[in-house]
Amino acid sequence: MLKKILKYLDKHIYLVLLAPFMILSIIFTLIPIINSFYISFFDFSFLNPSKRSFVLLDNFKAVLTDDVFLTALKNTLLFVVVFVLAEMFLSLIVAVLLNAKIKYSNLYKTLIYLPYVVTPIAIGGIISQLFKKNSSLVLFLAKFGFENVTWNSTAPYAFWLVLLIVIWTQLGFFMVIYISAIKEIPEELYEAAEIDGANSFKKFRYITYPLLKNTRTLILFMCLLVSFQLFDLPYLISTIGGTSPGTPNNTTMTLVMYIYANAFRYNNMGLATAASVILFIIIFILSFVQNKLGERS
Amino acid sequence: MKNKHWLIYLILIFLSLLAIAPFIWTLYNSFILNDLDMNKGFLSLDKYGLDNYIYIFTRSKVLRWTLNSIFVTLTITIGNLVFNSMAGYALARFNFKGRKILFYYVLAIMMVPTQIILIPIFLQIANLNMINSYAGLIIPFLINPFGVFLMRQFYLDFPKAIEEAARIDGLSNFGVFSRIIIPLSKGPLMTQGILIFVWNWNSFTLPSIIVNSTDKFTLPLGIYQITNTQYIASVTKALSAMVLTLLPTIILYVLFQKYLTSSKATSGIK
């Protein structure tokens, strides 16, 4: 009997191979995805999750009239716009520079990628020390017209500091995707252009840039996804030292931070579940558009 | 031409320094014994030492958190390597009903960031009685659709002839997978392994809602508590804790960076 089962499984080995992934992904991803819509129609609390009441759309009404949610939405949108523009521009430029015939380009690439692998909590802790009032860095920046203040607790410095840090940590990741796409461009194209007398800028303008179109679309959507679901760094930077999320005055509050804080700090489950669904819909639309664009190219 | 190269070097060296300066600053300051000596330039040698590190190892639970992090992250990494390769191989090699739908399923859940299903994931982990346990820190993270996707791409290009030769030599399907396929997948396994290790070592959001007793904390949770509650009032001592958190991923990265930054490694992402 056992032998028979083993033989059957070996013949249908894909069942065995897929089983762990399917079981775990259904329990910890698929069911939660479905459940996230279901629970957004209920009023409940973690303290007593079995006792809940059906409230239909009250949670959505509450969240859409909550000033903090609207602030979080506004912050996130501003964040997304600046992050996407800056990151797409910077990662492309750095990738092109690294691809020029220069010495030690691998060393520069390794170093620029490094912040991506560093623990966000360490980055948050380090940044909040570096940008503290009277630190060497802040005193240096004061020479250029910035105020001598603790950046992560002063508006509007905190928002821009978080933005800058996130751009800095993600730059290397997008850069290496660009580099590998540039490496796939056939060398002959550049040689032909050189014979025609094209300079470096023209080669970039008429060969590299247009041929990177698909990569640009990919990076655009990856940047959008990263920036819409931003949480770790702004949360850590704004709460280090015991302050509340979004410090100062919700100016660094993002959508995911709003969900996390309402669910796990303030026990406002209704606001958190409704905000999750709204963010889910945003991400779904983005992915859908990306797929449509991907099919076309 | 020469002048332009000079400018490129200047930009790249500046960016490289910008990328590592904060960490060098942190490492340097973690050896300064007294907070008041920070921001003062070079000091006399007796003002530096290892006391900050000794302090956080003996006076906080950093050692315990480090061991927790190592145990949790290594288990997750091994699980991902095994399970994701299995699923990736099945999707690339076997013709069965629903294969296409399954692949779309993998893509779909890859698009859904855990950040937006925090609450239902928490409820699910609570339902399974895994709150505040190692099981809760490990089991939900044993698989990753990105890893499945990466391995599938690799196996699609993998020459079938090798497997067929092995089958003719009498290996079972299972034997082919474990003795032929896995040993020949070193490249994508390394890329996946390092990324999974780094992501999970650094992970803060989900672990912070899954465990609440300090004995179960991973390193990021512990360090957050230290900085957040001013449990350690000294800045340089906190910085030495930061160094402990960031050192393992940096060492791993420096040793194996070619698996993350080479064109071959990133082609799977596209």
Interface residues (C-beta under 8 A of the other chain):
Chain A: D10 K11 H12 I13 Y14 V16 L17 L18 P20 F21 M22 L24 S25 I27 F28 T29 L30 I31 P32 I33 N35 S36 I39 F46 P49 V94 L97 L98 A100 I102 S105 L107 Y108 K109 T110 L111 I112 Y113 L114 P115 V117 V118 T119 P120 I121 A122 I123 G124 G125 I126 I127 S128 Q129 L130 N134 S135 S136 W168 G172 V176 I177 I179 S180 A181 K183 E184 S200 T215 L218 L225 Q229 F231 D232 L236 T239 I240 G241 G242 V256 I259 Y260 A263 F264 M269 A272 T273 S276 L279 F280 I283 S287
Chain B: K4 H5 I8 Y9 I11 L12 I13 L15 S16 L18 A19 I20 P22 F23 W25 T26 N29 M38 N39 V82 F83 N84 M86 A87 Y89 A90 L91 R93 F94 F96 L102 Y105 I109 M111 V112 P113 Q115 I116 I117 L118 I119 P120 I121 F122 L123 Q124 I125 A126 L128 I139 P140 L142 I143 P145 V148 S172 N173 F174 F177 V198 W201 N202 F204 T205 S208 I209 L219 P220 I223 Y224 T227 N228 T229 Q230 V235 A238 L239 A241 M242 V243 T245 L246 T249 I250 L252 Y253 V254 Q257 L260 T261 S262 S263 K264 T266 S267 I269 K270
